[in-house]
Amino acid sequence: MHREQIQERIQDLLTQTLGDKYEILRWIGGGGMAEVYLARHRVHGAMFAVKVLSLELAQDDRIVARFVQEARTAANLSGHPNIVTIFDIGAANGLYYLIMQYVEGEDLAKYLRRNPKMNPADAAKIICQVADALAWASAHAVVHRDLKPSNLYLDRAGRVIVLDFGIAKATDVPSLLTAATERVGTTYYMSPEQIRGEPCDVRSDLYSLGVVFFELLAGCKPFEGDSYRAIELAHIEQPPPDLTQLDPHIPPELCRIVKRLLEKNPAQRHQSAEELMSDLNTFSGAQTPLGIRPNSVAPVVSGRIIPEANTPAATNPAAAVAAPKGKFRIKAVVVVPVIAILALACCALYLYLHKTASKPAQTVPVAKAETAATPVTVRRDRFKGIMLLVPAGDFIFGNSTDPLSPNEKQTVNLPAFYIDRTEVSNASYKIFCDETGHKPPAGADLTTHPDFPVSNVSFEDAEAYANWMGKRLPSEKEWEKAARGPKGRLYPWGDEPWIDPPTTLQPVLSNPDRESPYGVYNMAGNVAEWTTSHFPDGPAEINDLKRALGTDKFSRDWKVVKGGYFGETADLKQQGRCYMRRGYPKDVPSPKIGFRCVQDAQ
């Protein structure tokens, strides 16, 4: 039986089992262990996630016992805002299921794939929230034993929720489900004592949390290798890399905390989660609210937030987490006239953009595939703007034959995603500024050329717009794949340079003969574009920018900028090559830089 058939079979059985109380809406995620479904209470309308043990695994009494233990462990930990809450457990019609309240968001692993390196203040806040959850679990004699980014979930209120206590172990009760020498966890994040099969307490969780902290700050894991055994030996024998050497901008107090968390001897680490929190509280950045948010957006239907099938929450089983409580609780409020007005405004914008677009662009097909075997799917955003599918699969990243290439040529595999067909226009950005009160670009006239790309926006401005649209900014690899296609074109239109490109900005729908293999416009020319990838700036780059700006008041967090631009000094022959990159501080706008957005595909 195919996976889809199994999912449908489980949904039918769930409907038979819970249908009088819950409406089982759809499958929203799952893996080898369990499937997760979105359900709505038939009386009060609240949304829940129902986690169902795999039908195949449900035949194994030992695995069923583990599944039940997960529910009991989580139930014992109920009451903490950073720990997932389970409301009910049941068994019927051959199903073993848990009922959890549902909230939209995404796991930290997915966030890190887009933003490999995190602001130190946000990293400290995340670790502090997780430490608070570990303190609560430790007070209940529970050790998690599998802390890793995919088990840390970001909700829409800026809260971090610890998931999957399914392999957690009560520290004061021997477990017959885990043999004395059996190791449970993920190799990259396991403590030395866990690797050796020794008893674990909260200090083992703190080591795993130290690995996560290192990854958030450095953009890489402290220990990597060619095999699981090599990674295990590194955890046991090798000292972690010096964070101050990897990035001198990381605050020294955080480097010291991470170093202590990663001590090989548990006696030399923090001895409790409370001690770690006290240590983190000496870092002022940990005191303010978390500044990052998940890449998720949910439409409002009949007064309730319901994720679309293509949002991260709908494709990730980790989306089944406890709803925020207290002051962080999210409430969906619907005012029908406002929605109607916004809908009319979106339609008016769409008609206006098409009316002002250049004539050649109006006759161009929506998109075309590079080969007949590569179908192109179109998605419409809230302004009825076109987003084009970049299918999942391999593509050529970088170029090792060009001495100017910043990246070694390699084959990279990316999941499917949608990308805006054009750069964000002045017209769209003006609506964003008008509705949110966001400050327009300095000296900008967003009305004279509404169909031109917006420019002179910082990375932070672009990110704010993307979040408002329910989208995100692309990573460097996503941008490059959308520009050059799977076969590694040098330029979006092919391998030959543009002999006589324009020297001034053009409408976003101009130059249809220069589109990328996926039908995307102006990925080499018009404005260069922000990505979320980190650019390793050095003293030379910083000094050059100091001289150009006449100040050193700019962020040391630089982002990769892709694509050449139209201008008097534009060199599309070089900078227009898809693999070329430049860097710029995230808080500094430039008249040569604009952006476009992406969304995850199901």
NUVOLUM-516333 format. One line per 8 residues: number of its first residue (from 1); their letters; for each residue y, x, z of C-alpha. Coordinates in nm, 4 decimals, decimal comma. Last residue first. Layout:
N
NUM = a = Y X Z | ... $
END
This chain:
602
602 = qadqvcrf = 2,1261 0,4389 -0,0170 | 2,4297 0,6207 -0,1535 | 2,6793 0,8037 0,0656 | 3,0455 0,7594 -0,0210 | 3,2907 0,9949 -0,1898 | 3,6661 1,0428 -0,2071 | 3,9257 1,2039 -0,4348 | 4,1945 1,4563 -0,3508 $
594 = gikpspvd = 4,5369 1,6059 -0,4182 | 4,6594 1,9666 -0,4201 | 4,9261 2,1325 -0,6375 | 5,2235 1,9835 -0,4513 | 5,0785 2,1444 -0,1365 | 5,0329 2,0036 0,2127 | 4,9581 2,2290 0,5132 | 4,7436 2,0965 0,8000 $
586 = kpygrrmy = 4,4038 2,1881 0,6555 | 4,5031 2,5450 0,5831 | 4,4202 2,6401 0,2202 | 4,1261 2,8038 0,0483 | 4,0326 2,8632 -0,3128 | 3,7131 2,8001 -0,5010 | 3,5624 2,8687 -0,8424 | 3,2228 2,7170 -0,9230 $
578 = crgqqkld = 3,3539 2,4434 -1,1500 | 3,5569 2,6737 -1,3706 | 3,9126 2,5422 -1,3870 | 4,0427 2,8409 -1,1912 | 3,9525 3,0820 -1,4711 | 4,0212 2,9233 -1,8092 | 4,2261 2,6600 -1,6304 | 4,4984 2,9132 -1,5556 $
570 = ategfygg = 4,7945 2,7035 -1,4446 | 5,1233 2,8865 -1,4211 | 5,3391 2,6086 -1,5647 | 5,1260 2,3451 -1,4029 | 4,8162 2,1368 -1,4493 | 4,5678 2,2150 -1,1699 | 4,2342 2,3934 -1,1413 | 3,9403 2,2479 -0,9507 $
562 = kvvkwdrs = 3,8268 2,3012 -0,5911 | 3,9987 2,3595 -0,2553 | 3,7842 2,4885 0,0323 | 3,9285 2,4157 0,3750 | 4,1056 2,6498 0,6163 | 4,1010 2,6196 0,9947 | 4,3538 2,8837 1,1016 | 4,6117 2,6081 1,1072 $
554 = fkdtglar = 4,9721 2,6744 1,0115 | 5,2840 2,7949 1,1898 | 5,2879 3,1507 1,0546 | 5,6170 3,0979 0,8736 | 5,7993 3,1931 0,5537 | 5,5679 2,9727 0,3503 | 5,4804 3,2269 0,0784 | 5,5013 3,5314 0,3066 $
546 = kldnieap = 5,2888 3,3695 0,5744 | 5,0490 3,2528 0,3034 | 4,9935 3,6077 0,1805 | 4,9498 3,7311 0,5394 | 4,6838 3,4676 0,6107 | 4,4948 3,5406 0,2898 | 4,4936 3,9160 0,3569 | 4,3990 3,8734 0,7250 $
538 = gdpfhstt = 4,0927 3,6649 0,6373 | 4,0152 3,3043 0,5531 | 3,6522 3,1934 0,5477 | 3,6942 2,8529 0,3779 | 3,5148 2,5667 0,5555 | 3,3816 2,2806 0,3475 | 3,5440 1,9372 0,3778 | 3,6796 1,9372 0,0228 $
530 = weavngam = 4,0398 1,9070 -0,1000 | 4,1221 1,8790 -0,4688 | 4,3240 2,0689 -0,7302 | 4,5649 1,8436 -0,9137 | 4,5880 1,7533 -1,2854 | 4,3249 1,9932 -1,4160 | 3,9551 2,0619 -1,3814 | 3,7910 1,7624 -1,2145 $
522 = nyvgypse = 4,0132 1,5422 -1,4281 | 3,7912 1,2361 -1,4736 | 3,4334 1,1688 -1,3550 | 3,1874 1,0367 -1,6150 | 2,8692 1,1793 -1,4622 | 2,8535 1,4783 -1,6977 | 3,2222 1,5479 -1,6179 | 3,5156 1,4029 -1,8117 $
514 = rdpnslvp = 3,7240 1,6106 -2,0541 | 3,7272 1,3709 -2,3502 | 3,8728 1,1031 -2,1219 | 4,1885 1,3127 -2,0794 | 4,3964 1,0630 -1,8809 | 4,2757 0,8062 -1,6268 | 4,4522 0,9683 -1,3301 | 4,7814 0,9682 -1,5209 $
506 = qlttppdi = 4,9002 1,3208 -1,6107 | 5,0711 1,5971 -1,4133 | 5,2434 1,8719 -1,6101 | 5,1286 2,1763 -1,8078 | 4,8779 2,0022 -2,0330 | 4,5792 2,2091 -2,1537 | 4,5809 2,4160 -2,4756 | 4,2562 2,6117 -2,5107 $
498 = wpedgwpy = 4,0360 2,4270 -2,2636 | 3,7528 2,6678 -2,1910 | 3,4025 2,6399 -2,3449 | 3,0953 2,5789 -2,1280 | 3,0997 2,1995 -2,1126 | 3,3306 1,9083 -2,0192 | 3,3256 1,9622 -1,6389 | 3,3628 2,3382 -1,6883 $
490 = lrgkpgra = 3,1013 2,6124 -1,6442 | 2,8235 2,3569 -1,6793 | 2,5387 2,3950 -1,4284 | 2,2557 2,1872 -1,5673 | 2,2547 1,9253 -1,2896 | 2,6136 1,8166 -1,3483 | 2,9242 2,0373 -1,3488 | 3,1900 1,8305 -1,1732 $
482 = akewekes = 2,9826 1,5926 -0,9603 | 2,7634 1,8865 -0,8533 | 3,0698 2,0933 -0,7633 | 3,2271 1,8177 -0,5544 | 2,9044 1,7563 -0,3646 | 2,8623 2,1292 -0,3037 | 3,2188 2,1706 -0,1784 | 3,1786 1,8765 0,0566 $
474 = plrkgmwn = 3,3365 1,5504 -0,0469 | 3,6012 1,3576 0,1498 | 3,4946 1,0365 0,3194 | 3,4894 0,6625 0,2532 | 3,5666 0,3503 0,4513 | 3,9057 0,3245 0,2826 | 4,0925 0,3948 0,6068 | 3,8614 0,6919 0,6686 $
466 = ayaeadef = 3,9415 0,8313 0,3235 | 4,3157 0,7883 0,3798 | 4,3019 0,9721 0,7130 | 4,0956 1,2508 0,5547 | 4,3520 1,2960 0,2788 | 4,6356 1,3212 0,5301 | 4,4364 1,5741 0,7380 | 4,3615 1,7774 0,4266 $
458 = svnsvpfd = 4,7347 1,7887 0,3637 | 4,9089 1,5783 0,1009 | 5,1542 1,7235 -0,1512 | 4,9810 1,5279 -0,4256 | 4,9048 1,1691 -0,5248 | 4,7515 1,1463 -0,8686 | 4,9648 0,9672 -1,1301 | 4,9117 0,5947 -1,1915 $
450 = phttldag = 5,2005 0,4877 -0,9663 | 5,4492 0,7108 -1,1522 | 5,7910 0,5912 -1,0347 | 5,6507 0,4186 -0,7241 | 5,5077 0,6980 -0,5057 | 5,8255 0,9037 -0,5102 | 5,7406 1,1936 -0,2816 | 5,9957 1,4139 -0,1089 $
442 = appkhgte = 5,7527 1,4877 0,1758 | 5,4257 1,3021 0,1314 | 5,4293 0,9539 0,2893 | 5,3995 0,9222 0,6728 | 5,1204 0,6867 0,7758 | 5,2546 0,3473 0,8817 | 4,9103 0,1970 0,8349 | 4,9728 -0,0773 0,5791 $
434 = dcfikysa = 5,2623 0,0829 0,3901 | 5,1083 0,4323 0,3934 | 4,7709 0,3089 0,2644 | 4,9405 0,0901 0,0042 | 5,1386 0,3932 -0,1102 | 4,8192 0,6007 -0,1373 | 4,6694 0,3500 -0,3781 | 4,9776 0,3473 -0,6004 $
426 = nsvetrdi = 5,0195 0,7254 -0,5924 | 4,6657 0,7612 -0,7225 | 4,3518 0,8971 -0,5559 | 4,1822 1,1246 -0,8096 | 3,9612 0,9476 -1,0575 | 3,6019 0,8276 -1,0945 | 3,5681 0,8248 -0,7163 | 3,2334 0,9703 -0,6104 $
418 = yfaplnvt = 2,9083 0,8001 -0,5109 | 2,6226 0,9865 -0,3421 | 2,2593 1,0762 -0,3973 | 2,0979 1,3369 -0,1734 | 2,1597 1,7028 -0,2579 | 1,9251 1,9807 -0,3675 | 2,0688 2,3256 -0,4334 | 1,9607 2,5866 -0,6873 $
410 = qkenpslp = 2,1432 2,9139 -0,6429 | 2,4092 3,1326 -0,8018 | 2,5865 3,3421 -0,5390 | 2,9188 3,1917 -0,4396 | 3,2750 3,3280 -0,4668 | 3,2491 3,3786 -0,8444 | 3,4975 3,6394 -0,9624 | 3,2254 3,8858 -1,0637 $
402 = dtsngfif = 3,0809 3,6138 -1,2918 | 2,7068 3,6500 -1,3541 | 2,6059 3,5220 -1,0083 | 2,7500 3,1731 -1,0583 | 2,7723 2,9111 -0,7834 | 2,5623 2,5955 -0,7433 | 2,3070 2,4846 -1,0022 | 2,1794 2,1324 -0,9385 $
394 = dgapvllm = 1,8744 1,9737 -0,7794 | 1,8234 1,6068 -0,7015 | 1,9831 1,2832 -0,5889 | 2,1910 1,0946 -0,8422 | 2,5713 1,1203 -0,8649 | 2,6704 0,7550 -0,8807 | 3,0187 0,6659 -0,9967 | 3,2939 0,4965 -0,7971 $
386 = igkfrdrr = 3,5302 0,2606 -0,9770 | 3,8326 0,1072 -0,8082 | 3,8114 -0,2614 -0,7205 | 4,0716 -0,1887 -0,4499 | 3,8078 -0,2297 -0,1773 | 3,5683 0,0000 -0,3660 | 3,3563 -0,0868 -0,6683 | 3,0198 0,0824 -0,7315 $
378 = vtvptaat = 2,8891 0,1908 -1,0707 | 2,5401 0,3187 -1,1465 | 2,4690 0,5831 -1,4093 | 2,1144 0,6291 -1,5326 | 1,9909 0,9861 -1,5889 | 1,6890 0,9795 -1,8208 | 1,9044 0,9181 -2,1269 | 2,0727 1,2483 -2,0603 $
370 = eakavpvt = 2,4192 1,3495 -1,9450 | 2,4865 0,9929 -1,8430 | 2,7976 0,8019 -1,9369 | 3,0771 0,6388 -1,7472 | 3,3108 0,3404 -1,7573 | 3,3413 0,3590 -2,1347 | 3,6801 0,4804 -2,2662 | 3,9142 0,2322 -2,4315 $
362 = qapksatk = 4,1508 0,1995 -2,1390 | 4,1810 0,5758 -2,1020 | 4,3343 0,6134 -2,4440 | 4,6060 0,3587 -2,3528 | 4,7398 0,5335 -2,0450 | 4,7103 0,3431 -1,7180 | 5,0053 0,1223 -1,6200 | 4,8383 -0,2141 -1,6835 $
354 = hlylylac = 4,5092 -0,0987 -1,5403 | 4,6763 0,0149 -1,2195 | 4,8693 -0,3094 -1,1895 | 4,5613 -0,5268 -1,2416 | 4,3745 -0,3394 -0,9670 | 4,6738 -0,3512 -0,7354 | 4,7075 -0,7261 -0,7801 | 4,3374 -0,7736 -0,7059 $
346 = calaliai = 4,3663 -0,5664 -0,3895 | 4,6710 -0,7641 -0,2769 | 4,4889 -1,0917 -0,3372 | 4,1988 -0,9714 -0,1224 | 4,4382 -0,8586 0,1487 | 4,5989 -1,2026 0,1539 | 4,2596 -1,3714 0,1795 | 4,1549 -1,1419 0,4611 $
338 = vpvvvvak = 4,4766 -1,2211 0,6487 | 4,4240 -1,5962 0,5994 | 4,0711 -1,5702 0,7431 | 4,1588 -1,4018 1,0691 | 3,8413 -1,2359 1,1869 | 3,8028 -1,0441 1,5094 | 3,5073 -0,8100 1,5512 | 3,5025 -0,6530 1,8943 $
330 = irfkgkpa = 3,4148 -0,2920 1,9650 | 3,3491 -0,1938 2,3276 | 3,5034 0,1364 2,4304 | 3,6787 0,0006 2,7398 | 3,3561 -0,1282 2,8837 | 3,0452 -0,1100 2,6706 | 2,9509 0,0545 2,3452 | 2,6469 -0,1003 2,1757 $
322 = avaaapnt = 2,3249 0,0829 2,2413 | 2,1589 0,2495 1,9506 | 1,9565 0,1424 1,6482 | 2,1516 0,3444 1,3916 | 1,9028 0,6245 1,4531 | 1,6799 0,4551 1,1988 | 1,9128 0,5780 0,9242 | 1,9581 0,3960 0,5942 $
314 = aaptnaep = 2,1505 0,0914 0,7092 | 2,3620 0,2833 0,9552 | 2,4592 0,5296 0,6853 | 2,6006 0,2513 0,4654 | 2,4265 0,1456 0,1429 | 2,2686 -0,1761 0,2687 | 2,6007 -0,2967 0,4032 | 2,6492 -0,2959 0,7766 $
306 = iirgsvvp = 2,7142 -0,6330 0,9437 | 3,0081 -0,6672 1,1832 | 3,0262 -1,0286 1,2947 | 3,2984 -1,2953 1,2530 | 3,1270 -1,4798 0,9724 | 3,0834 -1,1583 0,7746 | 3,2950 -0,8522 0,8470 | 3,2159 -0,5550 0,6290 $
298 = avsnprig = 3,0965 -0,2393 0,8009 | 3,2205 0,1122 0,7430 | 3,0532 0,4397 0,8248 | 3,1272 0,8107 0,8100 | 3,1152 0,8719 1,1827 | 3,4319 0,9502 1,3783 | 3,5910 1,2716 1,4974 | 3,8759 1,3113 1,7453 $
290 = lptqagsf = 3,6850 1,2750 2,0724 | 3,9230 1,1641 2,3442 | 4,1102 1,4329 2,5433 | 3,9754 1,6357 2,8365 | 3,7496 1,8796 2,6506 | 4,0450 2,0570 2,4915 | 4,1632 2,1744 2,8338 | 3,8676 2,4087 2,8801 $
282 = tnldsmle = 3,8139 2,4402 3,2567 | 3,6390 2,1044 3,2334 | 3,3599 2,2723 3,0403 | 3,2535 2,4677 3,3490 | 3,2492 2,1536 3,5627 | 3,0478 1,9796 3,2930 | 2,7992 2,2685 3,2886 | 2,7634 2,2549 3,6677 $
274 = easqhrqa = 2,7036 1,8789 3,6481 | 2,4321 1,9378 3,3884 | 2,2516 2,1546 3,6392 | 2,1503 2,5159 3,6980 | 2,3786 2,6651 3,4362 | 2,1779 2,9500 3,2912 | 2,0671 3,2715 3,4651 | 1,7745 3,1121 3,6499 $
266 = pnkellrk = 1,6452 2,9712 3,3195 | 1,5844 3,3291 3,1948 | 1,6406 3,3594 2,8204 | 2,0145 3,2941 2,8540 | 2,1372 3,0576 2,5846 | 2,3467 2,8357 2,8146 | 2,5239 3,1454 2,9477 | 2,6225 3,2620 2,5997 $
258 = virclepp = 2,7436 2,9129 2,5118 | 2,9682 2,9015 2,8187 | 3,1145 3,2474 2,7485 | 3,1882 3,1629 2,3848 | 3,3581 2,8433 2,5066 | 3,5808 3,0413 2,7458 | 3,6651 3,2872 2,4667 | 3,8137 3,0131 2,2432 $
250 = ihpdlqtl = 3,6655 3,0316 1,8904 | 3,9245 3,1951 1,6615 | 3,7368 3,5286 1,6554 | 3,4623 3,3671 1,4447 | 3,1241 3,5329 1,3968 | 3,2147 3,8313 1,6144 | 3,3370 3,6136 1,8994 | 3,0236 3,4040 1,8653 $
242 = dpppqeih = 2,8040 3,7043 1,9405 | 2,4637 3,6416 1,7847 | 2,1903 3,5224 2,0245 | 1,9786 3,7862 2,2027 | 1,6288 3,8233 2,0553 | 1,2996 3,7980 2,2460 | 1,1950 3,4406 2,3292 | 1,4184 3,2415 2,0952 $
234 = aleiarys = 1,3619 3,4989 1,8210 | 0,9868 3,4758 1,8725 | 1,0013 3,0996 1,8202 | 1,2066 3,1399 1,5022 | 0,9550 3,3873 1,3599 | 0,6700 3,1527 1,4531 | 0,8366 2,8624 1,2738 | 0,8543 3,0722 0,9597 $
226 = dgefpkcg = 1,1071 3,2541 0,7415 | 1,3614 3,2811 1,0194 | 1,6645 3,1301 1,1930 | 1,8109 3,1773 1,5381 | 2,1709 3,1103 1,6397 | 2,2052 2,8055 1,4121 | 2,4988 2,7892 1,1711 | 2,8474 2,6347 1,1499 $
218 = alleffvv = 2,9697 2,8613 1,4292 | 3,1178 2,6120 1,6759 | 2,8908 2,3113 1,6204 | 2,5861 2,5344 1,5778 | 2,6506 2,7234 1,9028 | 2,6936 2,3927 2,0899 | 2,3625 2,2654 1,9455 | 2,1861 2,5829 2,0594 $
210 = glsyldsr = 2,3488 2,5452 2,4019 | 2,2235 2,1858 2,4193 | 1,8726 2,3184 2,3673 | 1,9303 2,5628 2,6554 | 2,0681 2,2782 2,8682 | 1,7560 2,0731 2,7969 | 1,5460 2,3633 2,9278 | 1,7696 2,3816 3,2347 $
202 = vdcpegri = 1,6951 2,0125 3,2962 | 1,3342 2,0953 3,3777 | 1,0449 2,2333 3,1782 | 0,6952 2,3445 3,2793 | 0,5609 2,6287 3,0601 | 0,4232 2,5881 2,7074 | 0,5566 2,9257 2,5913 | 0,7872 2,7526 2,3424 $
194 = qepsmyyt = 0,9201 2,5286 2,6216 | 0,9867 2,8340 2,8369 | 1,1819 2,9991 2,5546 | 1,3920 2,6850 2,5007 | 1,3455 2,4774 2,1879 | 1,6341 2,4007 1,9494 | 1,5244 2,5529 1,6171 | 1,1598 2,4745 1,6936 $
186 = tgvretaa = 1,1995 2,0982 1,7410 | 1,0343 1,9446 2,0455 | 0,7001 1,8855 2,2148 | 0,4822 2,1790 2,3103 | 0,1254 2,1061 2,4203 | -0,0170 2,3556 2,6686 | -0,0515 2,1167 2,9642 | -0,1640 1,8309 2,7419 $
178 = tllspvdt = 0,0824 1,5504 2,6884 | -0,0173 1,1861 2,7244 | -0,1807 1,2316 3,0639 | 0,1624 1,2849 3,2157 | 0,2160 1,4337 3,5590 | 0,4967 1,2584 3,7513 | 0,7900 1,4435 3,9090 | 0,9629 1,5711 3,5990 $
170 = akaigfdl = 0,9364 1,2461 3,4049 | 0,8868 1,3451 3,0443 | 1,0939 1,2626 2,7390 | 0,9018 1,2345 2,4150 | 1,0298 0,8860 2,3347 | 1,3686 0,9660 2,4906 | 1,4962 0,9255 2,1410 | 1,8724 0,8984 2,1270 $
162 = vivrgard = 2,1682 1,0436 2,3166 | 2,4891 0,8552 2,2405 | 2,8170 1,0299 2,1613 | 3,1215 0,8024 2,1776 | 3,4116 0,8173 1,9356 | 3,4489 0,4396 1,9147 | 3,2660 0,4165 1,5816 | 2,9472 0,5657 1,7235 $
154 = lylnspkl = 2,8337 0,9230 1,6909 | 2,4619 0,9755 1,7581 | 2,2892 1,2768 1,9056 | 1,9167 1,2821 1,8275 | 1,9691 1,4236 1,4765 | 2,1852 1,6993 1,6275 | 1,9062 1,8299 1,8548 | 1,7817 1,7596 2,2076 $
146 = drhvvaha = 1,4026 1,7322 2,2110 | 1,2800 1,7932 2,5675 | 1,4610 1,4920 2,7259 | 1,3861 1,5685 3,0915 | 1,3687 1,2732 3,3324 | 1,3779 1,2852 3,7132 | 1,6161 0,9864 3,7387 | 1,8987 1,2124 3,8607 $
138 = sawalada = 1,8076 1,4383 3,5682 | 1,8635 1,1491 3,3284 | 2,2125 1,0843 3,4676 | 2,3020 1,4539 3,4528 | 2,1619 1,4687 3,1001 | 2,3925 1,1837 2,9932 | 2,6954 1,3645 3,1384 | 2,5834 1,6819 2,9586 $
130 = vqciikaa = 2,5759 1,4853 2,6329 | 2,9350 1,3727 2,6869 | 3,0480 1,7275 2,7721 | 2,8718 1,8696 2,4668 | 3,0537 1,6242 2,2403 | 3,3897 1,6957 2,4044 | 3,3393 2,0714 2,3686 | 3,2611 2,0371 1,9973 $
122 = dapnmkpn = 3,5709 1,8213 1,9487 | 3,7895 2,0894 2,1117 | 3,6206 2,3695 1,9168 | 3,6874 2,1967 1,5788 | 3,3515 2,1639 1,4074 | 3,1748 2,3699 1,1432 | 2,9204 2,2280 0,8995 | 3,1318 1,9240 0,8092 $
114 = rrlykald = 2,9402 1,7211 0,5492 | 2,5908 1,8267 0,6579 | 2,7260 1,8354 1,0110 | 2,7912 1,4605 1,0103 | 2,4320 1,3981 0,9032 | 2,3008 1,6124 1,1846 | 2,5365 1,4398 1,4298 | 2,3740 1,1025 1,3753 $
106 = egevyqmi = 2,5697 0,8199 1,2180 | 2,7578 0,5081 1,3270 | 2,7098 0,1340 1,3556 | 2,5958 -0,0371 1,6702 | 2,2797 -0,2373 1,7363 | 2,1412 -0,3588 2,0666 | 1,7813 -0,2558 2,1151 | 1,4560 -0,4515 2,0922 $
98 = lyylgnaa = 1,1348 -0,2483 2,1048 | 0,8194 -0,3337 1,9111 | 0,4414 -0,3017 1,9076 | 0,2946 -0,5115 1,6261 | -0,0660 -0,6262 1,5768 | 0,0365 -0,9915 1,5717 | 0,2009 -0,9484 1,9124 | 0,3302 -0,6720 2,1408 $
90 = gidfitvi = 0,6636 -0,6629 2,3191 | 0,9427 -0,4526 2,4589 | 1,2878 -0,5654 2,5625 | 1,6456 -0,4568 2,6188 | 1,6357 -0,0888 2,5311 | 1,9531 0,1079 2,6003 | 2,0572 0,4283 2,4241 | 2,2174 0,6824 2,6549 $
82 = nphgslna = 2,5857 0,7835 2,6496 | 2,7214 0,4723 2,8262 | 2,4780 0,5070 3,1198 | 2,3379 0,1857 3,2632 | 1,9820 0,2041 3,1418 | 1,7928 0,5253 3,2200 | 1,4872 0,3524 3,3660 | 1,4753 0,1277 3,0585 $
74 = atraeqvf = 1,4803 0,4352 2,8340 | 1,1790 0,5823 3,0141 | 0,9901 0,2541 3,0109 | 1,0541 0,1951 2,6419 | 0,9546 0,5473 2,5466 | 0,6437 0,5188 2,7635 | 0,5372 0,2142 2,5630 | 0,5556 0,4213 2,2450 $
66 = ravirddq = 0,3626 0,7036 2,4084 | 0,0896 0,4562 2,5132 | 0,0766 0,3240 2,1575 | 0,0317 0,6826 2,0404 | -0,2657 0,7313 2,2725 | -0,4199 0,3966 2,1762 | -0,4162 0,4828 1,8059 | -0,4309 0,1713 1,5866 $
58 = alelslvk = -0,0541 0,1200 1,6175 | -0,0163 0,4498 1,4326 | -0,1188 0,2832 1,1060 | 0,1036 -0,0186 1,1580 | 0,3996 0,2097 1,2354 | 0,5638 0,1210 1,5669 | 0,8436 -0,1320 1,5289 | 1,2052 -0,0756 1,6297 $
50 = vafmaghv = 1,4117 -0,3935 1,6337 | 1,7853 -0,3455 1,6081 | 2,0133 -0,6138 1,7463 | 2,3172 -0,8102 1,6305 | 2,4685 -1,0822 1,8474 | 2,4761 -1,4354 1,7016 | 2,4792 -1,6321 2,0288 | 2,1900 -1,8677 1,9509 $
42 = rhralyve = 1,9915 -1,7281 1,6574 | 2,0140 -1,3647 1,7707 | 2,0565 -1,1501 1,4627 | 1,8091 -0,8799 1,3588 | 1,8365 -0,5486 1,1765 | 1,5033 -0,3756 1,1281 | 1,3704 -0,0306 1,2212 | 1,0397 0,1228 1,1122 $
34 = amggggiw = 0,8404 0,3621 1,3278 | 0,6644 0,6975 1,3554 | 0,6692 0,8360 1,0011 | 1,0295 0,7406 0,9428 | 1,2578 0,4419 0,9614 | 1,5652 0,2706 0,8377 | 1,7603 -0,0528 0,8004 | 1,4950 -0,3095 0,7031 $
26 = rlieykdg = 1,6487 -0,6541 0,6671 | 1,7782 -0,9709 0,8323 | 1,5164 -1,0670 1,0895 | 1,6657 -1,3871 1,2365 | 1,5912 -1,3760 1,6056 | 1,4735 -1,6328 1,8641 | 1,2286 -1,8583 1,6790 | 1,1575 -1,5841 1,4288 $
18 = ltqtlldq = 1,0319 -1,3319 1,6839 | 0,6593 -1,3065 1,6084 | 0,6310 -1,4760 1,2671 | 0,9533 -1,3079 1,1542 | 0,8250 -0,9770 1,2856 | 0,5007 -1,0210 1,0901 | 0,6962 -1,0877 0,7708 | 0,9187 -0,7852 0,8369 $
10 = ireqiqer = 0,6101 -0,5693 0,8950 | 0,4632 -0,6782 0,5602 | 0,7928 -0,6165 0,3812 | 0,8098 -0,2642 0,5248 | 0,4491 -0,2002 0,4261 | 0,5202 -0,3224 0,0739 | 0,8196 -0,0902 0,0488 | 0,6098 0,2039 0,1686 $
2 = hm = 0,3432 0,1398 -0,0962 | 0,0000 0,0000 0,0000 $
END
